[in-house]
């Protein structure tokens, strides 16, 4: 089968957008192995920029060539089976962490939240305990105002290291951002790092809180199976998981996508689930909750890719 003119033109634009970029560049990479739910089709091109300067080059090149850009953290997302068009960015090389002041930490966007939390513990700084067990990255955590029952990103965030769509790097104070439940309103661009204002505390005290919460997660969530975290946002004053469970939907399946029998606000991959299976199961659950309980469940997961 030949390559169409449209496909050739599209790849030419991608090549031009990336011509000065340093980092790992791979074409047609399946994204299923890069997401915690292990579903999803290929990226036109997957780029792991070498550093923040190369993030800026990608955004500038993409703007010039009119190419879409998506940042993929890998957790709390469902990538559709047809994959993602344009440039998919993975910030795995942005892993610097430093103590900026007596009680302030800086971390680049690719730092995993458990790594940052442990860094804070080693420096006897409290304020990141809420991140215990969150598998995502700093960048993703800022973008979605990640949190647990112990707190959320906005509680510790001082400011954001950001590259806008024109490739300009800037610092945005947290006080200038709008936060809501699992959402941060940001300008168009990419979070490349963040500063956190914490408080000095005894290491033993911090570890006691984190160990207690990690034990709770282990006992109540399906951590041994591929999943993307909480599927639905909790309606005000209610638990999405308990609403789903009240309808007897634990164990409900579409293909190999299943409502967890351990926690009803998780969808697990029992082996060979596709994104289509997952999305069909989400539609089914939302429809039943709306019909029987009169409640519209909002997605906490982010859906990416071509329909």
N, C-alpha and C positions, 0 to 999 in steps of 0.2 A: 504494500500500500504506500503510495507516494505522500509527500508532505505538502500540505496546501500552502498557497501564498500567504494566507492569513496567519498560519502557524509560523512560517518563516519570518514574516514581518514582526510578529510578536517576540520571537526569540532575538531578532536583531535589536529590538528596543531594549530588551533585558540586558543583552551584551553591552550595549552602549551605556546603559544606566550603571553597570557594574565595572566598567573598564578600568577605573582607577582604584578599585576597592581591594584592600588587603584582608585576607581571612580565608576561611574554608568556604568553597563554592561548589555545590553539588546540584546536578540537574535531574529532575524527575524522581526525586527521592520519596518513597512511601513514608507517610507521616504517622502511620499506625504505631510504629515502634517508638515514636517520640512523644506519645501522649499516654497519660496514666490509664486511660480507658482502653488503649490499644485498638482503636478503630480509626479509619480515615484513609483517604486516597493520597495521591502524590502532590508534591509542590512543583510548580513549574521550575523554580530554582530555590534552593535552601542556602542561605548565607549566614555564616557565623563570623561577624566582623572581628578583626583583630583587637580593636580598641574603640574608644568613644569617637575618636577622630574619623574612623571608618564608618561608624554609624551615621555620622553627619554626611559623609560622602555618598552613602547609599540613599539617604533621603533627598539630597540635592539632585543626584542622578535620576532618581525615580520621578521627581517633580519635573525635571527637564524633559524626560521621555514619556511622561504621562503613564507611568506604570504603578499599579497598586502595590502597597506594602502592608504586610501583616506580621506582627510580632507573635511568636509562638512560645509560650512558657511550658506547655505540656500538661498542666493540671487545670481542672475546672473548665475544660473545653471539650467539645465534640467536633471533630473535623469530618465533614461530609465525605461520602465515598468517592465522589469525583475529584476530591482534592481541592487545592487552593491555587488560583491563578495569580500570576505576578511574582513578587519577591516575598519569600517567607524568611524572617530574621529570627535567628536563635542567638541569645546573648550569653552563650556558655563561656566565652572568654572574658567577660566582664565580671571578675571575681575578686577584685581588691576590697579589702576591709581595713579600716584604720580607726584609731581613737583620735578624734579631732580636738577634743578638749576634755576637761576633767570628767564630765558626765555626758559627752556627746560622741556618738559613733557615726562613721560614714561607711556605706556599703554600696558597691556597684550593683547594677540591676540583675546581673546573673548569679549573685550570691543566693544560695538556697536559704530559706527561712530558718531551718534547724541549725545551719552553720552560723548564721548571725546570732541566733539565740544563745548558742554555746559560747560564741565570742563574748557576748555580753556577760554571761555567767562567769567566764574566766576573769573578766575585769571587774567582777562584783558590782554589776550594774543591773538594777531592776527596772522593769518596764516593758520587757519583751516576752514575759512569761505566757501571754496570750497566744504567742506563736508556736507553742509546744505542739508538735505533731503536724503542723501545716507543711505540706511537702513542696509548695511552690517557691517562686523566686521573689526577691525584693521588688523587682519591677512589676511583676504580676500582682503582688500584694498591694503595692501602691495604687495600681490602676483599678483594682476592684475593692479597695478598702477592706482587705481580707481581715477576718477575725474569728473568734470563738466566743464561748460564753464568758471567757475571762477578760475580753476586751477586743479592740480592733486597731487597725493601722493608724487611724487618725489620732489615737490616744498617745502615740509615741513619736509620730512624724513631726519633724521640725521644718524641713524644707526638702525640695525635690530637685535633683540634677536632671536637666531636661534638654533634649535636642528637638527644636521645632521643625516643621515641614520644609523650611528653607535651609536646614542644615546649621542653624545657629544654636550654640550651646548657651543655656541660661540657668539661673537658679530661681526657683519659684517657692516662696514662703508658703508653708502649709495654711497659714491664716488667709491666704488669697485663694485657696481652693474650696470647693463645695463638696462635702462628703455626705453620703446617705448610706443606707443599708446595702452593703456589698457593691458600692459604686463611688468612684471619685470622678468629678467632672474636671477634665484636663484639656488643654489646648491640643490642636492637631500636632502630633509628633510622637516621640518615644521617651519614656522614662529611662535614664541611663544610670541613675544612682539616687541615694537618699541619705539625709542626715536624720538621726534619731536623738531626741533629748530624753535621757534616762536619769535614774537616781541611784546613788550609792546605797548598797545593802549588803548584808552578810551573804556569802555564797551559799551557806547551808540553808538559809531561809528561801532563797530563790530556787534552789534545787528541790526543796520540799514541795513547793507549789507546782513546778513543772513535772515532777515525777508523779504527783497525784493526778494531774490532768492527763498525762500520757497513759496512765493506768486506766482512767475512765474511757479514753478513746479506744484502747485495746479491747476493753470489755463490751463496748457499745457499738463499735463501727466495724465494717467488713474490711479490715486492713490487709487481709491475706489474698484478696481477689482484686483484679484490675477494676478501678473505679475512678470517677472524676470528682469525688467529693460530693457535697450536698447538691442535689438536683434543683430543688425549689427553694426560694426565699421563704422565710417564716412570715406568714401574715401577722399583722400587729396583734400581739397578745396571744398568739397561737403557735403551735409547732406543726410545720408542714409534714414532718414524719409521722406524727400522731394522727393527723387528719387522714393521711394515706392508709395508715395501719387500721384506723377505725372502720375502713371499708373492706377490710380483709384482703388487701392487695399485696401483702408480703408474698413473695414467691411467684407473682405474676410474670409471665415471660412472653417475649416476642423473639423468636429465634433463640439465640444464646444470650440475649440481654434480659436481665432479671431484676425485679425489685428485690433488694436484699432481704433475706429472712432475719437479718440481725438488726437492720435499721432501715425503715421504709422510705427514708429520703435519700437513699443511695441506689444507684443502678450499677450492677456488677456485670462483668463480662465472664460468662461461664466457659469460655473457650474460643468460640469462633463468631462472636457477635460482629455485626456490621454497624456502621453509623445509621443506616436505614432502620435496623432493628431497634436501636436505642431511641431514635426520634419517633418511631411508631409507638414505642412503649410510653414515651413521655406524653404523646398526644392522647393515648388511651387513658392514662392516669389523670391528666388534667380534665379530660372530658367527663370522667366518672365523678371526680371531686366537684366539678361545676354542677353537674346534673343532680347529684344526690345531696350535696352540702351547700350548694349555692355560693361556693367560694372559687375565685379565679386564682390559681397558683401562678406566680411569676417565676420565671427561670432564674436560677443563680448561675447555672452553666452558661457558657458563651458558645454559640453555634457558629462555626467558621466554614468557609468553602463554597464550592459551586453546587447549586441545586441540581 
